[in-house]
Amino acid sequence: MSAGLRVSLSFNDAPGIHYKAAISEEYRAAIAQGLRDGLAIRFADSMDKASIWISEVNEDPVDSSQMAFYLVARCVIDQAHTLTHVKLNELRDSRQG
């Protein structure tokens, strides 16, 4: 399987999924569903405020699939969640110590 996305996640812009990059219709729904599912799990309280900008899409003519793009979209949200919590924990720890 092969799929790649570059996205920006913000809670300060217009909510929704926005496209700066061309995406094949074949994968658009899988990407959107993966992003929505990831937000529902990782950012449930802020899901309706999330602004996601897709700026790059890497497709392989042979190895890409809807499932690959769904999974990479979920991973993007998981990574954003992890990075957000690591930064918050570092900030909290620096103020305590």
Long-range contacts (C-beta under 8 A, 24 or more apart in sequence): 1-63, 1-64, 1-65, 1-67, 1-68, 1-71, 2-58, 2-59, 2-60, 2-62, 2-63, 2-64, 2-68, 3-27, 3-58, 3-59, 3-60, 3-64, 3-65, 3-68, 3-69, 3-71, 3-72, 4-56, 4-57, 4-58, 4-59, 4-72, 5-31, 5-54, 5-56, 5-57, 5-58, 5-69, 5-72, 5-73, 5-76, 6-54, 6-55, 6-56, 6-57, 7-35, 7-52, 7-53, 7-54, 7-55, 7-76, 8-52, 8-53, 8-55, 9-50, 9-51, 9-52, 9-76, 9-77, 9-80, 10-50, 10-51, 10-53, 11-46, 11-49, 11-50, 11-51, 12-51, 13-51, 13-53, 14-51, 15-48, 15-49, 15-50, 15-51, 16-51, 16-52, 17-52, 17-54, 18-51, 18-52, 18-53, 18-54, 19-53, 19-54, 20-53, 20-54, 20-55, 21-54, 21-55, 21-56, 21-57, 22-57, 23-54, 23-57, 24-57, 24-59, 26-66, 27-57, 27-59, 27-64, 27-66, 27-69, 29-66, 30-66, 30-67, 30-69, 30-70, 30-73, 31-57, 31-69, 31-70, 31-73, 32-73, 33-70, 33-73, 34-69, 34-70, 34-71, 34-72, 34-73, 34-74, 34-76, 34-77, 35-73, 35-74, 35-76, 35-77, 37-74, 38-73, 38-74, 38-75, 38-76, 38-77, 38-78, 39-77, 41-77, 42-77, 42-78, 42-80, 42-81, 43-77, 43-81
